[in-house]
């Protein structure tokens, strides 16, 4: 009847279960098929979700690169705490 999807922030966190580092753009590419038509599906929203997940200890900084235009692009990875929280929620 209803085609309910998991909350966007939860899907972002869940994407890290494979313990591979990701940045906002890679998450946009990964989640486009499922969430691409939603208003919240923007790089800015994904970056905010990543910072929130980092603030509560689910993700941590992995590394960062500087683009040719001088923009810092951080990559994140899941923490052991975050992995436990994701497993609890599934």
N, C-alpha and C positions, 0 to 999 in steps of 0.2 A: 504494500500500500504506500508506504513512505520510503523514499530512498535516502535514508539517513547515513551520513558519513561521520566518521569520528571527527572530533574537534580538530581544527587546523593545527593548533599548537601541539596537540598530542601526536598527530601524524608527522610533524617535523621531528619531534623527539624520537618517535618510533623509527624514523629513517636511520638513526644512528646506531641501531641495535647491532649492525654488522661490524661496529667499531672502526669504521672508515671515516676519516676526516672529511668534512664538507664545508662549503661556504654558502652564502645566500643564493648565488646564481645556480650552483649545482642542485640545490633543493628545489628551486623554481623549475628547473629542467625535469627533475625526478617526479615532482608532484603535479605537473601541468595537466596530465590527462584527467586526474581526479578533481582537482581544485581550480583549474585554469579559468573557469567561467565565473568564479566568485569575486566580489569586489575586494575582498581582503587579500587576494592573490597578487601581491605586489612585492617588489624587492624590499621596499621600506618596511612593510608588515613582517616579512620573513626576518629581516635584520632585527626588528624589535622583539620578535619571538625568540630568536637566538640569544639576544642579550638577557631576556627574562629567564630563559632556561639556564643560562650561565649563572645568573644572580642567585638562583636557588640551588645550585650545585649539581644540576643534571648534566650540564656540559661544561667543558673547560676549553680554554684556548689551546690550539694545537700548534699553529704557526700562522704566518701572514705573508703576503706579498704586496709589493707596490706596483701598481699598474703604470703603463707609460704616461698616463695623465697625472700620476702622482697620488692616486687614491690608494689607501690602505685597505686590503681585502683579507680579513681574518678568516681562518678555518677553525672549526671547532670539532671536538671529539667527545664522546660520552664518557662520563666518569663511572667508577664502580657503583657509587651511590645511585647515579642516574640509571644504570643498567638494572639495578635492583628495583627501582621505582617503576620502570617500564614493564618489567616482568610481573610485578604485583598487579598492574592495571590490566594486563591481558587475560 
